[in-house]
Each structure stands twice: as structure tokens, then as C-alpha cells.
Amino acid sequence: MQRFEASRRSDWDELQELIGRANGRPDRLGADGVRRLGPLYRAAAADLAQARRRFPQDEVTGRLEQLTLAGRQLVYQAEARRLRPWRFFSRDYFRVVRERPIFLALAAGFLFGPGILVFVWALADPAAVTGLVPEQFRSALSPGAAGTDGGMSLSDQAAFSTFLIVNNTQVAILAFAAGVFFCLGTLVILTYNGMVIGAVGGVLVESGETAFFIELVAAHGVLELSAIVVGAAAGLRMGWALVDPGLQTRREAVQRAAQAAIRMVVGTVPWFVLAGIIEAFVSRRGLPAVPMAVVGLVVGGAFWTLVAVRGRPEADPSDAPDRGHQLGRGDQIRARAFASR
């Protein structure tokens, strides 16, 4: 034990000195100190493994445990995460939406695929398809006078807007939560809602009310359906972690997927609010079909443009050349191996 301690004490003392000088902030050590910190910490961890095996009861083993713990906290210290709402809603939300496009495509397919099939069926047999429309949506099958707001006062429109925001947000949250059933619950909800939309659209188009259908849904529909797709994609993302957890346990995979999925749902809520406001105050204004379609395309296009532009992944700094100090290939491999530990 004495020979072991004598041969290693100088490195332990040096590591202790670096830890004390850093006082919880590695940047205080400077470049040379940070470079020295890594090898000293790894050597101390190796010494601790030896001491535990050969001298488990000696006080030096206890000192090494404390030294290694303090060194690890300094080496692997991460920047404290602070809640930055503006950064989240202006950038991070769009990144998490864009990073797994396969789930967006799957959600869109299960929403619009059944809708298109039922729409075609409604053109051939509208009487049969009418039965698929829930009671609360039957009024949409009876158009009012062209160019009217449905007889709603301003206060009625505000109340209707609130109802729509809550209802549509609930649909997205339900589609998200149903993902825990191995994705099947989310797919069922998407299919049902797609069929309802297709039934309403098909019946109206077959009865010659195509313009009314566009006036009814175009202004808010693109954004609203986009938000539903994102919410459902969050549920599919979480459900797929149960189906294929990879090298992780299912619990670990679901926890990791849920972190991203919850961010997707939370970030989508403001877009549901905007869609509800448009539906109550624009879709009910009795404007012609063309202006309604323009509003819908502009708002929906703005959302997906933000996903495409603001959602681009951040460049990896490790891919950029270091102009001050070019590392050799072996140094790069060793640096990356240490960073991944």
C-alpha cells in the first residue's frame, strides 16, 4: 500500500489542486489545465479500481473515492439548462418537429388517406356516408346563405373560438397520449378524424356546395390539420419506442422519446390557438372561397416554412476545422472517444 501511494500521490495532489482551483468551473483552469484534467481524472479512476480490489479498507481508498467523485463532476459538468420560452417557440420546437419526418409522413398518411377514400365514396353514395358524420358536425352539411357569418355576434364568435381551441387541442393531446398503445391508438384516432373530414367534404361537393366547403374549412383547416399531424406524430414517436426500443430498455426508450414528444405537443398549442381564432373570426365572416383558400395556404405555408427553415439541425462544431490547432487523426479519435465516455 505504501509503494502504491508513494508512486501515485503526486498525480492525486495535482488533480486535487486543479479541482480546488476550478471551484466548479473548468474554464478557470485555462486550456492547459483542462487538457491536464482529463488524464489525471482517468488515472485516478483507474487507481480507485485497484485500491478497491487490493486495499478496500484503507483510508487511501476513501480519499480516492472522494477525489474521483469531485473530478467526475468537474469533467462531465454540463451547462445548466434554463427555460428559454422565446428560443423554444422560435427554434427548438421546429427542430424537434423536423428531426423525425417519418412520423409526420405516417401521421399525415393515416389522416388524409382514409379521408380521401371516404370523400370518393361520398361522391358515389352520399346518403350512406352521411351516417359517418357525428351529430355535432351535421350542421356543416346544411349550408347557410352565401356571404353570411352564420348569425354569430362578436361575443358568440369569441366563445366559439375558445371552444374550438380547447376541442382541437384535446384531439391532438388524445392522439399523442394514445401512442402508448404501441402506436395503434393514435392511428385509430387519425383514421376516424380523416373519415369525418372526408365525409363532410364529399357530401358537400356532391351536392354542389364546393365553394361553401372551401369557405368552411380552408382558412383555418390547413393549419389545424397540420397541428393535428404534429401532435399525432409525437404520439407515434413515443409509441414506436415501445415497438422498437433498440439497445435500450423499453422504459428508457419511452422516457427519451417522451421528452421530445411532449415538447412537440406543448409547442403546437399556440398554433391551435391561432387556428381557433381564424376559424371563429375569419372562417365565419362569409368571405368568398378564393380569399379563404389564400388565407389558409399562407398561414399553413408559414408553419411548414418555419419547420423547414428554423428546424434545420445545428451544425456540429466538431466537423469544422480548428484554425488555431489542427489535430492529427489519432488525436481526433482519442478526443472523440474521451468525449463519448
Secondary structure, 3 states (H helix, E strand, C coil): CHHHHHHHHHHHHHHHHHHHHHCCCHHHHHHHHHHHHHHHHHHHHHHHHHHHHHCCCCHHHHHHHHHHHHHHHHHCCCCCCCCCHHHHHHHHHHHHHHCCHHHHHHHHHHHHHHHHHHHHHHHHCHHHHHCCCCHHHHHHHCCCCCCCCCCCCHHHHHHHHHHHHHHHHHHHHHHHHHHHCCCHHHHHHHHHHHHHHHHHHHHHHHCCCHHHHHHHHHHHHHHHHHHHHHHHHHHHHHHHHHHCCCCCCHHHHHHHHHHHHHHHHHHHHHHHHHHHHHHHHCCCCCCCHHHHHHHHHHHHHHHHHHHHHCCCCCCCHHHCCCCCCCCCHHHHHHHHHHHCC
